[in-house]
Amino acid sequence: MTPTESQPLEGAAVFNQFASDNYAGICPEAMQAMQEANQGFVPSYGDDHWTERACHCIRELFESDCQIFFVFNGTAANSLALASLCRSYHSVICGDMAHIETDECGAPEFFSNGTKILHVPGILGKLDLVEVEQAITRRADIHYPKPRVLSLSQATELGTVYSPEEITAASGLAHRYGLRVHMDGARFVNAVASLDVTPAEISWKAGVDVLCLGGAKNGMAVGEAVLFFNRELADEFEYRCKQAGQLASKMRFMSAPWIGMLESGAWLRNARLANARARQLERDLSQIDGIRIMHPCQANSVFVEMSEVAAAALRQAGWRFYSFIGSGGARFMCSWLTSEEDLSQLAGAVRLACGGR
């Protein structure tokens, strides 16, 4: 029986869901910007003042004259960015839990005409640089896909964040061997909020060449931005976007929300709120018998271990959550819309599922 088909346990009405920050709707600032853009006739395919203004906002935020492209989703952003950095006989090195390895249905390989993903182990979702160097230097013969890109996730798939020093070390290693550095920044803004740094400090200033900047998980309806800090790497990227069906005809509705988010400061407020709610949830769940916190809560996710019986009871009650981290593991995501009441409701449901009162 699926969660939507199941009957709630007694006293367990679901107010919100914690499976993903994608579940939350559009924040007011993004919605208002879309409404403001919905006036009159505007040139299509990005040749409009809304897109120009959005690019200006992003460049100011990152303190960089970067080249910017807007695409519909993170899979397209990552896949097309990696394709632009690689040829078909190259390889991309990433963590063994990286989204480009586990959750993009082979799209990076598809759009690059065969570039191979090489995944290496790490700790708490972060790359082990010893393993990375071994992957780079393991072979240099023509029979081995030549390493070309190092890909980092910020925040990681386990909710941890790379410090500026860690990114600098990873980028330095990659550049020393002639590799480019790609960053999957689906939750980049949560890392900025967690570290209390500027976006530049954990991107180009730390050696990142290309950043896929997430908007949907931060409160937008749809859309990610691909930032090329080295503009030469963006050569003909617009053709990749068009060929992949990622060139929006009414581009203003993808770009305008960035204006609303950035000019109002909502991008950072939303991330801070989501992070704060996750840390509160971590504290609440850690006090429940039968619950073990699996990873440090450094962004907006909480990973817990519970019994299979408890997990089944939660799902029976109508709660949705992912358990891709293994048997007994559960991930709860907080968003800009998560309230303290939502946290209380979930904590109460977890306590009940674990046999408490």
C-alpha positions in Angstrom: 0.0 0.0 0.0 1.4 3.4 -1.0 1.6 6.3 1.5 -1.2 8.1 -0.4 -3.5 5.1 -0.2 -2.8 4.3 3.5 -5.0 5.2 6.4 -3.5 7.5 9.0 -2.7 6.1 12.4 -4.8 7.5 15.2 -3.8 11.1 16.1 -1.4 11.4 13.2 -2.8 14.0 10.7 -0.1 15.0 8.3 0.4 18.8 8.0 3.5 18.8 5.9 5.9 16.4 4.2 9.6 16.0 4.7 10.5 13.7 1.8 12.0 16.6 -0.2 12.4 20.4 -0.2 10.9 20.1 -3.7 7.5 19.4 -2.1 7.3 23.1 -0.9 5.5 25.6 -3.2 6.8 28.8 -4.6 7.9 31.4 -2.1 6.1 34.9 -2.3 9.2 36.7 -3.7 9.6 34.3 -6.6 5.8 34.3 -7.3 5.6 38.1 -7.3 8.5 38.4 -9.7 6.8 36.0 -12.1 3.6 38.0 -11.9 5.5 41.2 -12.6 7.1 39.6 -15.6 3.7 38.6 -16.9 3.0 42.0 -18.5 2.6 42.8 -22.2 4.8 41.4 -25.0 8.4 40.5 -24.3 11.1 39.1 -26.6 11.6 35.3 -26.3 14.4 32.9 -25.8 16.2 35.0 -23.2 16.5 38.2 -25.3 14.7 40.2 -22.7 15.4 42.7 -19.9 14.3 40.3 -17.2 16.9 37.7 -18.1 19.5 40.4 -18.5 18.7 41.8 -15.1 18.7 38.3 -13.5 22.2 37.7 -14.9 23.3 41.0 -13.5 22.0 40.0 -10.0 23.8 36.7 -10.1 27.1 38.3 -11.2 26.8 40.9 -8.4 26.1 38.1 -5.8 29.1 36.0 -7.0 31.4 39.0 -7.6 32.2 37.5 -11.0 31.6 38.3 -14.6 30.5 34.7 -15.1 28.6 33.4 -18.1 25.1 32.3 -17.1 22.5 30.0 -18.6 19.1 29.1 -17.3 17.7 25.6 -17.7 14.7 23.8 -16.4 16.1 21.4 -13.8 19.2 20.1 -12.1 19.7 17.0 -14.2 19.9 19.2 -17.3 22.2 21.7 -15.6 24.7 19.0 -14.4 24.5 16.9 -17.6 25.0 19.7 -20.0 27.7 21.4 -17.9 29.7 18.1 -17.7 29.2 17.5 -21.4 30.7 20.9 -22.2 33.8 20.0 -20.1 34.3 16.5 -21.6 34.7 14.6 -24.8 33.3 11.1 -25.1 36.5 9.4 -24.1 36.9 11.4 -20.9 35.7 10.5 -17.4 34.2 12.4 -14.5 35.3 11.6 -10.9 32.6 12.0 -8.2 31.6 10.6 -4.8 29.9 7.2 -4.8 26.6 8.8 -3.6 26.8 11.8 -6.0 23.5 12.6 -7.7 25.2 12.5 -11.1 26.1 8.8 -10.4 22.9 7.6 -8.6 20.0 9.7 -9.6 20.2 11.1 -13.1 19.4 8.0 -15.2 22.7 8.1 -17.1 22.0 11.6 -18.4 25.6 12.9 -17.9 26.8 10.0 -20.0 24.1 10.4 -22.6 24.6 14.1 -23.2 28.3 13.8 -23.4 28.1 10.9 -25.9 29.6 8.4 -23.5 31.8 10.1 -20.9 32.3 7.7 -18.1 31.4 8.4 -14.4 34.1 7.1 -12.0 32.9 7.2 -8.4 35.1 7.0 -5.4 34.4 6.4 -1.7 34.4 9.1 0.9 33.3 10.1 4.4 30.0 11.8 5.3 29.3 12.3 1.6 32.5 14.1 0.9 35.2 13.1 -1.5 38.3 11.3 -0.1 41.1 13.2 -1.9 43.5 10.2 -1.6 40.9 8.1 -3.5 40.5 10.9 -6.0 44.2 11.1 -6.7 44.3 7.3 -7.1 41.5 7.4 -9.6 43.3 10.1 -11.6 46.7 8.4 -11.6 45.5 4.7 -11.7 46.2 4.4 -15.4 47.3 6.6 -18.2 47.0 4.2 -21.1 44.7 4.6 -24.1 42.4 1.9 -22.9 41.3 3.9 -19.8 38.8 6.8 -19.9 40.9 9.9 -19.3 39.9 11.8 -16.2 38.8 15.3 -17.1 36.5 16.6 -14.4 36.2 16.4 -10.6 32.6 16.9 -9.5 31.6 18.0 -6.0 28.2 18.3 -4.4 27.5 21.3 -2.2 25.7 20.5 0.1 26.4 16.8 -0.2 23.9 14.1 -0.6 24.3 13.3 3.2 23.6 16.9 4.2 27.1 17.9 5.0 28.9 20.9 3.6 32.4 21.4 2.2 34.3 24.3 3.9 36.2 26.8 1.7 39.4 25.1 2.6 38.1 21.7 1.6 37.0 22.9 -1.8 40.3 24.7 -2.3 42.1 21.5 -1.6 40.0 19.4 -3.9 40.2 22.0 -6.7 43.9 22.3 -6.3 44.4 18.6 -6.7 42.1 18.5 -9.8 43.8 21.5 -11.4 47.3 20.0 -10.7 46.4 17.1 -13.0 44.6 19.3 -15.6 41.1 18.5 -14.5 38.2 21.0 -14.4 36.1 21.4 -11.3 32.3 21.1 -11.5 30.0 21.7 -8.5 26.5 20.3 -8.2 24.9 23.2 -6.2 21.3 22.0 -5.9 21.5 23.1 -2.3 24.4 25.5 -2.7 22.5 28.3 -0.9 22.0 26.1 2.2 25.8 25.6 2.3 26.3 29.4 2.1 23.9 29.9 5.0 25.5 27.1 7.0 29.0 28.3 6.6 28.2 32.0 6.8 30.4 32.8 3.8 29.9 34.6 0.5 28.9 32.6 -2.6 32.3 33.5 -4.1 34.2 32.0 -1.2 32.9 28.5 -1.9 32.8 28.7 -5.7 35.3 30.4 -8.0 37.5 31.8 -5.3 38.0 28.2 -4.1 38.7 26.9 -7.6 35.3 25.9 -9.0 35.1 26.3 -12.8 31.4 25.6 -13.3 28.6 25.8 -10.8 25.1 24.4 -11.2 23.1 26.7 -8.9 19.8 25.4 -7.6 16.7 27.5 -7.5 13.8 25.1 -7.2 14.8 23.8 -3.7 15.3 27.3 -2.5 11.7 28.4 -3.2 11.4 28.9 -7.0 8.9 27.0 -9.2 11.4 25.7 -11.6 14.8 26.5 -13.0 18.5 26.2 -12.3 21.4 28.5 -13.4 24.6 27.2 -14.9 27.5 29.5 -14.0 30.7 29.4 -16.0 33.4 31.3 -14.0 35.8 30.5 -16.9 33.8 32.0 -19.8 35.9 30.1 -22.4 34.4 26.9 -21.1 30.9 28.1 -22.0 31.7 28.2 -25.7 28.6 27.2 -27.7 26.8 26.1 -24.5 23.7 27.8 -25.8 23.6 25.2 -28.6 23.7 22.4 -26.1 20.7 23.9 -24.2 18.7 24.2 -27.4 19.5 20.7 -28.6 18.6 19.3 -25.2 15.2 21.0 -25.1 16.4 23.4 -22.3 16.0 26.7 -24.1 12.8 28.2 -22.7 10.8 30.2 -25.2 9.3 32.4 -22.5 12.6 32.7 -20.7 11.5 35.6 -18.5 9.4 33.3 -16.4 12.5 31.3 -15.5 14.8 34.3 -15.0 12.5 36.8 -13.3 12.2 34.7 -10.1 16.0 35.0 -9.6 15.5 38.7 -9.5 12.8 38.5 -6.8 14.9 36.0 -4.8 18.2 37.9 -5.0 17.1 41.5 -4.8 14.8 40.8 -1.8 17.4 38.6 0.0 14.8 35.8 0.1 17.4 33.3 -1.2 19.4 33.5 2.0 16.5 33.9 4.4 14.9 30.8 2.9 18.1 28.8 3.3 18.7 30.0 6.8 15.1 29.1 7.8 15.3 25.6 6.3 18.7 25.0 8.0 17.4 26.2 11.3 14.3 24.0 11.1 16.5 20.9 10.3 18.7 21.5 13.3 15.6 21.8 15.5 14.3 18.6 14.0 17.6 16.9 14.7 17.4 17.9 18.3 13.8 16.8 18.6 14.3 13.4 17.0 17.5 12.7 18.9 15.5 12.7 22.2 13.3 9.8 21.0 14.1 6.3 22.1 14.8 4.1 19.0 16.2 6.9 16.9 19.8 7.5 16.0 21.1 10.5 14.2 23.3 9.1 11.3 25.1 12.2 10.0 25.8 15.7 11.2 23.0 18.1 10.3 24.9 20.9 8.5 22.3 22.0 5.9 18.6 21.3 5.7 18.4 17.5 6.0 18.2 15.1 8.9 19.3 11.5 8.5 18.1 9.1 11.1 18.2 5.4 11.7 15.1 3.6 13.0 13.7 0.1 13.1 11.9 -1.3 10.0 8.8 -1.6 12.1 8.9 2.2 13.0 9.6 3.1 9.4 6.6 1.0 8.2 4.4 2.6 10.8 5.3 6.1 9.7 4.6 5.3 6.1 1.3 3.7 7.1 0.4 6.9 8.8 0.9 8.8 5.5 4.4 10.2 6.0 6.7 10.2 3.0 10.5 10.0 3.2 13.4 8.5 1.3 15.5 5.6 2.6 18.1 5.5 -0.2 20.9 5.4 2.4 20.2 1.8 3.3 18.0 -0.4 5.5 16.6 1.5 8.5 17.8 4.9 7.3 15.5 7.8 6.7 16.0 11.3 5.3 13.8 14.2 6.4 14.2 17.4 4.4 13.2 20.9 5.6 12.3 23.8 3.3 11.6 27.5 3.4 8.0 26.5 4.2 8.6 24.2 7.1 7.1 25.5 10.3 7.7 24.7 14.0 4.2 23.1 14.0 5.3 20.8 11.2 8.3 19.7 13.2 6.2 19.0 16.3 3.8 16.9 14.2 6.6 14.8 12.7 8.4 14.4 16.0 5.1 13.2 17.5 4.5 10.8 14.7 8.0 9.4 15.0 7.7 9.0 18.7 4.4 7.1 18.3 5.9 4.9 15.6 8.8 4.0 17.9 6.4 2.9 20.6 6.4 6.0 22.7 3.7 8.4 23.7 
